[in-house]
Amino acid sequence: MSSFSLMISSPDGDLFRGEAERLILRGTEGELAVMAGHVPFVTAVRKGRCVLELPDGMRRTGLLESGLLTVDREKTTLLTSALHWNDD
């Protein structure tokens, strides 16, 4: 599977910066998944489960607070008030 550049940031700083294969979270219209080559868009993000799948097969899950997701051809950016990883 192809990967894409992802940055997840909060007011406390960067929570993730690197390559990802899939990002699953809850947008305003329901759950969505971002993968490499996704059509560009911007959406508000709602509080809920967040799943990050990495190229090495690692899978991180956490509780995401509200935020804004921007997907473009070069990178995907998730700005959130907080993200609490289950493995932290």
All heavy atoms as an XYZ file, in Angstrom:
673
protein
N       0.841     -1.171      0.000
C       0.000      0.000      0.000
C       0.891      1.242      0.000
O       1.926      1.269      0.644
C      -0.892     -0.020      1.244
C      -1.945      1.051      1.234
S      -3.016      1.057      2.711
C      -3.929     -0.446      2.474
N       0.485      2.281     -0.686
C       1.232      3.538     -0.753
C       1.048      4.334      0.525
O       0.054      4.197      1.223
C       0.753      4.376     -1.936
O       1.006      3.711     -3.143
N       2.001      5.213      0.796
C       1.906      6.059      1.973
C       1.773      7.522      1.558
O       1.979      7.876      0.400
C       3.123      5.862      2.871
O       4.295      6.270      2.211
N       1.424      8.359      2.529
C       1.289      9.792      2.305
C       1.893     10.531      3.495
O       2.040      9.974      4.585
C      -0.177     10.188      2.081
C      -1.081      9.913      3.255
C      -1.367     10.906      4.180
C      -1.657      8.662      3.426
C      -2.192     10.647      5.257
C      -2.496      8.397      4.493
C      -2.757      9.396      5.426
N       2.236     11.786      3.290
C       2.819     12.623      4.335
C       1.712     13.140      5.248
O       0.725     13.718      4.782
C       3.568     13.795      3.695
O       4.071     14.650      4.686
N       1.878     12.942      6.556
C       0.859     13.324      7.537
C       1.498     14.106      8.672
O       2.556     13.728      9.181
C       0.180     12.077      8.097
C      -0.792     12.283      9.258
C      -2.002     13.118      8.815
C      -1.243     10.946      9.815
N       0.820     15.185      9.064
C       1.205     15.934     10.247
C      -0.030     16.094     11.121
O      -1.087     16.507     10.638
C       1.752     17.312      9.898
C       2.203     18.088     11.128
S       2.794     19.757     10.786
C       1.285     20.570     10.340
N       0.095     15.724     12.398
C      -0.975     15.925     13.370
C      -0.426     16.866     14.423
O       0.608     16.575     15.048
C      -1.411     14.599     14.024
C      -1.870     13.600     12.961
C      -2.516     14.857     15.046
C      -2.192     12.214     13.505
N      -1.099     18.006     14.623
C      -0.620     19.015     15.564
C      -1.726     19.463     16.499
O      -2.908     19.468     16.125
C      -0.098     20.251     14.824
O       1.096     19.958     14.158
N      -1.310     19.839     17.709
C      -2.223     20.400     18.707
C      -1.560     21.666     19.257
O      -0.401     21.950     18.932
C      -2.460     19.386     19.835
O      -1.336     19.315     20.684
N      -2.244     22.408     20.116
C      -1.609     23.582     20.722
C      -0.350     23.225     21.516
O       0.515     24.069     21.722
C      -2.697     24.137     21.643
C      -3.980     23.700     21.004
C      -3.672     22.335     20.446
N      -0.232     21.972     21.952
C       0.943     21.527     22.697
C       2.120     21.145     21.805
O       3.196     20.820     22.304
C       0.590     20.337     23.588
C      -0.403     20.722     24.672
O      -0.355     21.879     25.136
O      -1.232     19.873     25.038
N       1.912     21.127     20.480
C       2.987     20.775     19.556
C       2.593     19.636     18.632
O       1.440     19.201     18.614
N       3.563     19.153     17.873
C       3.308     18.067     16.930
C       3.084     16.757     17.681
O       3.841     16.406     18.574
C       4.474     17.902     15.961
C       4.563     19.023     14.949
O       3.597     19.806     14.835
O       5.591     19.111     14.259
N       2.039     16.037     17.282
C       1.723     14.734     17.858
C       2.168     13.607     16.947
O       2.372     12.483     17.396
C       0.215     14.630     18.121
C      -0.345     15.720     19.032
C      -1.851     15.633     19.079
C       0.254     15.596     20.415
N       2.296     13.907     15.655
C       2.814     12.948     14.687
C       3.274     13.721     13.466
O       2.606     14.650     13.010
C       1.740     11.928     14.271
C       2.248     10.946     13.243
C       2.940      9.818     13.640
C       2.057     11.162     11.889
C       3.435      8.918     12.702
C       2.544     10.277     10.944
C       3.234      9.150     11.351
N       4.402     13.296     12.918
C       4.901     13.869     11.665
C       5.651     12.752     10.960
O       6.635     12.233     11.481
C       5.825     15.043     11.931
C       6.300     15.733     10.664
C       7.237     16.880     10.977
N       6.577     17.964     11.660
C       6.158     19.085     11.068
N       6.351     19.248      9.775
N       5.569     20.021     11.754
N       5.143     12.345      9.791
C       5.798     11.276      9.058
C       4.895     10.691      7.999
O       3.921     11.301      7.574
N       5.221      9.481      7.577
C       4.460      8.784      6.546
C       3.394      7.900      7.190
O       3.627      7.298      8.230
C       5.391      7.925      5.692
C       6.345      8.740      4.834
C       5.626      9.569      3.787
O       4.851      8.997      2.998
O       5.833     10.793      3.763
N       2.234      7.848      6.550
C       1.128      7.017      7.014
C       0.518      6.298      5.820
O       0.624      6.763      4.680
C       0.076      7.879      7.699
N      -0.101      5.162      6.084
C      -0.821      4.446      5.027
C      -2.313      4.741      5.074
O      -2.977      4.740      4.052
C      -0.593      2.941      5.137
C       0.761      2.536      4.637
C       0.901      1.045      4.456
O       0.013      0.275      4.878
O       1.915      0.638      3.878
N      -2.828      4.972      6.294
C      -4.252      5.254      6.413
C      -4.502      6.020      7.711
O      -3.898      5.726      8.736
C      -5.053      3.957      6.429
C      -6.537      4.159      6.399
C      -7.302      2.854      6.459
N      -6.581      1.780      5.817
C      -7.127      0.866      5.031
N      -8.397      0.885      4.790
N      -6.392     -0.109      4.508
N      -5.423      6.986      7.645
C      -5.879      7.729      8.811
C      -7.392      7.617      8.831
O      -8.050      7.989      7.860
C      -5.446      9.194      8.719
C      -5.959     10.111      9.823
C      -5.347      9.726     11.181
C      -5.667     11.573      9.502
N      -7.925      7.099      9.930
C      -9.371      6.928     10.071
C      -9.830      7.793     11.231
O      -9.266      7.727     12.328
C      -9.730      5.449     10.335
C      -9.191      4.571      9.210
C     -11.241      5.287     10.498
C      -9.234      3.085      9.513
N     -10.852      8.613     10.994
C     -11.391      9.496     12.023
C     -12.819      9.878     11.677
O     -13.347      9.473     10.644
C     -10.493     10.722     12.202
C     -10.023     11.489     10.964
C     -11.121     12.280     10.325
C      -8.868     12.367     11.332
N     -13.420     10.680     12.533
C     -14.818     11.076     12.338
C     -14.894     12.520     11.871
O     -14.479     13.443     12.572
C     -15.562     10.919     13.653
C     -17.019     11.160     13.537
C     -17.718     10.816     14.815
N     -19.119     11.112     14.671
C     -19.937     11.286     15.663
N     -19.500     11.173     16.901
N     -21.196     11.565     15.449
N     -15.427     12.702     10.657
C     -15.673     14.037     10.127
C     -17.091     14.470     10.446
O     -17.818     13.782     11.173
N     -17.521     15.571      9.889
C     -18.869     16.079     10.158
C     -19.957     15.199      9.558
O     -21.073     15.188     10.036
C     -19.024     17.508      9.617
O     -18.727     17.506      8.220
C     -18.115     18.468     10.344
N     -19.616     14.436      8.526
C     -20.597     13.574      7.858
C     -20.462     12.114      8.255
O     -21.107     11.250      7.668
C     -20.451     13.705      6.337
C     -20.649     15.114      5.820
C     -22.040     15.645      6.068
O     -23.014     14.894      5.854
O     -22.156     16.815      6.490
N     -19.608     11.813      9.231
C     -19.404     10.439      9.663
C     -17.956     10.028      9.539
O     -17.078     10.838      9.248
N     -17.701      8.739      9.772
C     -16.330      8.227      9.741
C     -15.761      8.272      8.329
O     -16.469      8.009      7.361
C     -16.294      6.796     10.275
C     -14.891      6.296     10.517
C     -14.840      4.992     11.275
O     -15.051      3.949     10.639
O     -14.603      5.032     12.480
N     -14.471      8.609      8.231
C     -13.805      8.661      6.930
C     -12.396      8.128      7.064
O     -11.843      8.073      8.164
C     -13.798     10.084      6.368
C     -13.083     11.171      7.163
C     -11.657     11.319      6.684
C     -13.817     12.478      7.003
N     -11.834      7.722      5.948
C     -10.462      7.229      5.893
C      -9.704      7.987      4.810
O     -10.223      8.184      3.715
C     -10.435      5.733      5.601
N      -8.503      8.398      5.145
C      -7.622      9.072      4.186
C      -6.506      8.104      3.840
O      -5.895      7.496      4.720
C      -7.033     10.363      4.786
C      -6.062     11.005      3.805
C      -8.130     11.332      5.172
N      -6.259      7.950      2.527
C      -5.176      7.096      2.035
C      -4.428      7.869      0.957
O      -4.890      8.932      0.513
C      -5.754      5.796      1.489
C      -6.427      4.970      2.566
S      -7.411      3.552      2.022
C      -6.448      2.798      0.780
N      -3.285      7.366      0.527
C      -2.494      8.013     -0.522
C      -3.353      8.220     -1.764
O      -4.139      7.360     -2.140
C      -1.277      7.169     -0.856
N      -3.225      9.391     -2.376
C      -3.960      9.692     -3.592
C      -5.380     10.167     -3.359
O      -6.143     10.343     -4.307
N      -5.754     10.389     -2.096
C      -7.118     10.839     -1.784
C      -7.381     12.185     -2.442
O      -6.487     13.019     -2.551
C      -7.295     10.955     -0.275
C      -8.719     10.964      0.171
N      -9.572     12.001     -0.079
C      -9.441     10.045      0.851
C     -10.751     11.729      0.430
N     -10.697     10.535      1.003
N      -8.602     12.410     -2.858
C      -8.990     13.683     -3.450
C      -8.816     14.782     -2.389
O      -9.120     14.574     -1.220
C     -10.445     13.629     -3.975
C     -11.428     13.392     -2.849
C     -10.799     14.874     -4.738
N      -8.279     15.951     -2.778
C      -8.106     17.040     -1.817
C      -9.451     17.523     -1.254
O     -10.441     17.619     -1.989
C      -7.451     18.149     -2.642
C      -6.772     17.428     -3.764
C      -7.687     16.277     -4.078
N      -9.466     17.822      0.045
C     -10.653     18.371      0.688
C     -10.287     18.906      2.067
O      -9.206     18.660      2.585
C     -11.770     17.331      0.794
C     -11.544     16.276      1.843
C     -12.181     16.341      3.070
C     -10.703     15.204      1.598
C     -11.974     15.362      4.028
C     -10.495     14.221      2.543
C     -11.129     14.303      3.785
N     -11.223     19.637      2.662
C     -11.086     20.162      4.018
C     -12.379     19.847      4.751
O     -13.459     20.000      4.186
C     -10.850     21.693      4.013
C     -10.810     22.244      5.425
C      -9.581     22.041      3.255
N     -12.265     19.394      5.997
C     -13.456     19.108      6.791
C     -13.189     19.353      8.263
O     -12.051     19.230      8.719
C     -13.945     17.653      6.584
O     -15.213     17.489      7.227
C     -12.966     16.648      7.134
N     -14.242     19.694      8.980
C     -14.160     19.742     10.437
C     -14.113     18.308     10.947
O     -14.640     17.390     10.311
C     -15.367     20.475     11.008
N     -13.471     18.115     12.070
C     -13.335     16.800     12.684
C     -14.076     16.818     14.012
O     -13.993     17.786     14.760
C     -11.842     16.458     12.900
C     -11.683     15.179     13.679
C     -11.127     16.376     11.569
N     -14.798     15.738     14.272
C     -15.536     15.613     15.527
C     -14.797     14.721     16.504
O     -13.970     13.901     16.115
C     -16.914     15.039     15.264
C     -17.779     15.983     14.479
C     -19.175     15.494     14.439
N     -20.002     16.488     13.778
C     -21.279     16.358     13.593
N     -21.894     15.272     14.005
N     -21.963     17.304     13.004
N     -15.137     14.871     17.763
C     -14.549     14.041     18.805
C     -14.883     12.581     18.543
O     -16.010     12.243     18.187
C     -15.103     14.454     20.168
C     -14.510     13.679     21.316
C     -15.047     14.188     22.633
C     -14.416     13.426     23.782
N     -14.837     13.978     25.077
N     -13.881     11.713     18.699
C     -14.106     10.289     18.499
C     -12.805      9.529     18.328
O     -11.718     10.057     18.527
N     -12.949      8.301     17.909
C     -11.811      7.404     17.733
C     -10.977      7.843     16.535
O     -11.493      8.245     15.499
C     -12.343      5.992     17.495
C     -11.279      4.945     17.295
C     -11.923      3.594     17.108
N     -12.539      3.507     15.797
C     -12.178      2.646     14.861
N     -11.247      1.773     15.097
N     -12.770      2.631     13.685
N      -9.663      7.714     16.684
C      -8.716      8.003     15.609
C      -7.820      6.783     15.455
O      -7.315      6.256     16.448
C      -7.887      9.235     15.955
S      -6.624      9.642     14.738
N      -7.645      6.328     14.219
C      -6.775      5.189     13.938
C      -5.737      5.634     12.913
O      -6.084      6.206     11.878
C      -7.568      3.986     13.388
C      -6.639      2.828     13.063
C      -8.652      3.557     14.367
N      -4.474      5.364     13.216
C      -3.378      5.700     12.329
C      -2.640      4.415     11.984
O      -2.135      3.730     12.877
C      -2.434      6.693     13.023
C      -1.160      7.072     12.287
C      -1.480      7.701     10.937
C      -0.329      8.014     13.149
N      -2.601      4.073     10.692
C      -1.887      2.883     10.224
C      -0.613      3.333      9.530
O      -0.659      4.164      8.617
C      -2.767      2.067      9.288
C      -3.996      1.520      9.994
C      -4.927      0.752      9.071
O      -4.609      0.590      7.874
O      -5.986      0.328      9.564
N       0.517      2.781      9.968
C       1.825      3.191      9.476
C       2.397      2.186      8.479
O       1.992      1.017      8.469
C       2.781      3.348     10.662
C       2.307      4.350     11.719
C       3.233      4.326     12.919
C       2.201      5.744     11.133
N       3.349      2.619      7.639
C       3.928      1.729      6.628
C       4.591      0.475      7.190
O       4.651     -0.549      6.513
C       4.963      2.617      5.920
C       4.468      4.004      6.113
C       3.820      3.999      7.482
N       5.075      0.514      8.435
C       5.730     -0.657      9.029
C       4.740     -1.657      9.625
O       5.130     -2.627     10.250
C       6.750     -0.233     10.086
C       6.117      0.450     11.290
O       4.868      0.587     11.349
O       6.865      0.869     12.190
N       3.437     -1.393      9.435
C       2.405     -2.285      9.950
C       1.891     -1.913     11.326
O       0.913     -2.473     11.805
N       2.546     -0.947     11.977
C       2.092     -0.497     13.287
C       0.753      0.224     13.159
O       0.503      0.923     12.176
C       3.129      0.429     13.916
C       2.810      0.845     15.315
S       4.180      1.844     15.962
C       3.365      2.601     17.341
N      -0.088      0.040     14.165
C      -1.402      0.684     14.188
C      -1.565      1.376     15.533
O      -1.448      0.746     16.576
C      -2.480     -0.372     13.990
C      -3.873      0.145     13.973
C      -4.822     -1.033     13.733
N      -6.189     -0.653     13.900
C      -7.104     -0.668     12.949
N      -6.764     -1.091     11.746
N      -8.324     -0.296     13.189
N      -1.803      2.695     15.503
C      -2.012      3.472     16.726
C      -3.467      3.902     16.776
O      -4.034      4.301     15.757
C      -1.119      4.705     16.754
C       0.355      4.374     16.750
C       1.193      5.594     16.931
N       1.129      6.019     18.328
C       1.680      7.139     18.786
N       2.312      7.941     17.962
N       1.601      7.462     20.064
N      -4.061      3.843     17.955
C      -5.432      4.303     18.139
C      -5.469      5.302     19.284
O      -4.617      5.272     20.183
C      -6.399      3.144     18.435
O      -5.998      2.508     19.652
C      -6.422      2.146     17.296
N      -6.449      6.169     19.253
C      -6.575      7.157     20.307
C      -7.907      7.869     20.257
O      -8.746      7.612     19.382
N      -8.100      8.776     21.203
C      -9.303      9.595     21.276
C      -8.944     10.989     20.793
O      -8.077     11.658     21.372
C      -9.846      9.646     22.706
C     -11.087     10.496     22.891
C     -12.250      9.938     22.055
C     -11.480     10.565     24.348
N      -9.611     11.397     19.742
C      -9.360     12.682     19.093
C     -10.424     13.678     19.517
O     -11.609     13.361     19.529
C      -9.405     12.475     17.571
C      -9.227     13.674     16.673
C      -7.817     14.223     16.797
C      -9.524     13.302     15.234
N      -9.997     14.876     19.870
C     -10.931     15.970     20.141
C     -11.271     16.634     18.805
O     -10.805     16.216     17.766
C     -10.296     16.970     21.110
C      -9.984     16.384     22.467
C     -11.214     15.961     23.266
O     -12.287     16.576     23.098
O     -11.103     15.015     24.054
N     -12.063     17.658     18.832
C     -12.461     18.350     17.602
C     -11.243     18.960     16.911
O     -10.190     19.159     17.521
C     -13.486     19.428     17.917
O     -12.918     20.376     18.794
N     -11.408     19.265     15.616
C     -10.294     19.837     14.883
C     -10.633     20.100     13.429
O     -11.804     20.165     13.044
N      -9.594     20.211     12.618
C      -9.724     20.493     11.194
C      -8.753     19.613     10.424
O      -7.572     19.540     10.760
C      -9.402     21.976     10.923
C      -9.540     22.435      9.485
C     -11.006     22.458      9.075
C      -8.924     23.812      9.308
N      -9.262     18.940      9.403
C      -8.458     18.062      8.555
C      -8.354     18.675      7.169
O      -9.372     19.016      6.561
C      -9.113     16.683      8.463
C      -8.423     15.665      7.545
C      -7.078     15.256      8.132
C      -9.307     14.460      7.330
N      -7.115     18.807      6.686
C      -6.862     19.313      5.334
C      -6.077     18.256      4.568
O      -5.005     17.844      5.003
C      -6.042     20.614      5.379
O      -6.718     21.570      6.183
C      -5.839     21.176      3.984
N      -6.630     17.831      3.449
C      -5.971     16.852      2.585
C      -5.660     17.550      1.271
O      -6.559     18.096      0.626
C      -6.877     15.626      2.326
C      -6.198     14.642      1.384
C      -7.266     14.955      3.632
N      -4.385     17.572      0.884
C      -4.035     18.079     -0.449
C      -3.064     17.111     -1.104
O      -2.738     16.082     -0.534
C      -3.518     19.523     -0.400
C      -2.193     19.700      0.316
O      -1.347     18.778      0.265
O      -1.983     20.760      0.924
N      -2.617     17.421     -2.277
C      -1.786     16.476     -3.039
C      -0.414     16.256     -2.406
O       0.190     15.205     -2.584
C      -1.637     16.969     -4.467
C      -2.969     17.007     -5.190
C      -2.798     17.171     -6.680
N      -4.046     17.498     -7.336
C      -5.059     16.673     -7.506
N      -4.990     15.464     -7.037
N      -6.153     17.056     -8.131
N       0.095     17.231     -1.670
C       1.427     17.148     -1.087
C       1.449     16.541      0.306
O       2.386     15.851      0.668
C       2.063     18.542     -1.036
C       2.215     19.194     -2.389
C       3.117     18.401     -3.312
O       4.159     17.913     -2.846
O       2.778     18.271     -4.499
N       0.422     16.842      1.124
C       0.415     16.377      2.509
C      -0.994     16.437      3.084
O      -1.884     17.084      2.539
C       1.354     17.220      3.370
C       0.904     18.660      3.512
C       1.866     19.463      4.341
C       1.417     20.920      4.321
N       2.280     21.785      5.053
N      -1.154     15.766      4.205
C      -2.399     15.805      4.969
C      -2.064     16.384      6.332
O      -1.087     15.990      6.960
C      -2.989     14.389      5.111
O      -3.335     13.914      3.808
C      -4.219     14.386      5.988
N      -2.887     17.333      6.778
C      -2.662     17.992      8.058
C      -3.913     17.892      8.916
O      -5.007     18.214      8.455
C      -2.305     19.478      7.850
O      -1.173     19.578      6.984
C      -2.000     20.164      9.167
N      -3.729     17.439     10.147
C      -4.814     17.382     11.120
C      -4.449     18.305     12.267
O      -3.439     18.096     12.946
C      -5.005     15.951     11.631
C      -6.000     15.754     12.771
C      -7.390     16.251     12.391
C      -6.035     14.296     13.188
N      -5.247     19.358     12.450
C      -5.077     20.273     13.570
C      -6.173     19.949     14.571
O      -7.353     19.941     14.206
C      -5.192     21.723     13.103
C      -4.227     22.140     12.003
C      -4.526     23.565     11.555
C      -2.788     21.999     12.462
N      -5.801     19.663     15.810
C      -6.765     19.250     16.817
C      -6.463     19.912     18.149
O      -5.305     20.271     18.422
C      -6.767     17.716     16.977
O      -7.741     17.349     17.959
C      -5.410     17.184     17.357
N      -7.492     20.045     18.981
C      -7.259     20.595     20.314
C      -6.525     19.590     21.183
O      -5.770     19.958     22.076
C      -8.578     21.034     20.962
O      -9.492     19.965     20.986
N      -6.738     18.270     20.918
C      -6.027     17.225     21.661
C      -6.226     15.872     20.991
O      -7.265     15.617     20.389
C      -6.501     17.168     23.104
N      -5.231     15.015     21.134
C      -5.304     13.629     20.710
C      -4.603     12.793     21.776
O      -3.424     13.031     22.073
C      -4.644     13.424     19.342
C      -4.486     11.991     18.851
C      -5.827     11.265     18.794
C      -3.811     11.964     17.494
N      -5.332     11.874     22.384
C      -4.787     11.049     23.450
C      -4.594      9.635     22.915
O      -5.562      8.895     22.757
C      -5.739     11.046     24.654
C      -6.109     12.422     25.097
N      -5.248     13.211     25.829
C      -7.221     13.157     24.887
C      -5.829     14.380     26.059
N      -7.022     14.366     25.497
N      -3.334      9.283     22.582
C      -3.037      7.949     22.067
C      -3.261      6.904     23.163
O      -2.891      7.127     24.310
C      -1.595      7.853     21.581
C      -1.274      8.720     20.404
C      -0.417      9.774     20.385
C      -1.774      8.583     19.065
N      -0.362     10.312     19.126
C      -1.178      9.600     18.289
C      -2.665      7.712     18.450
C      -1.443      9.767     16.937
C      -2.928      7.883     17.099
C      -2.329      8.891     16.351
N      -3.810      5.771     22.805
C      -4.038      4.691     23.760
C      -2.730      4.061     24.228
O      -2.662      3.492     25.311
C      -4.932      3.603     23.162
C      -6.351      4.084     22.969
O      -6.797      5.018     23.635
N      -7.045      3.493     22.031
N      -1.678      4.168     23.428
C      -0.404      3.542     23.778
C       0.552      4.485     24.517
O       1.681      4.130     24.768
C       0.285      2.979     22.531
C       0.417      3.982     21.405
O      -0.366      4.952     21.365
O       1.288      3.808     20.559
N       0.106      5.693     24.850
C       0.965      6.625     25.587
C       0.861      6.387     27.073
O      -0.068      5.941     27.614
C       0.577      8.076     25.284
C       1.055      8.494     23.890
O       1.877      7.779     23.304
O       0.597      9.544     23.425
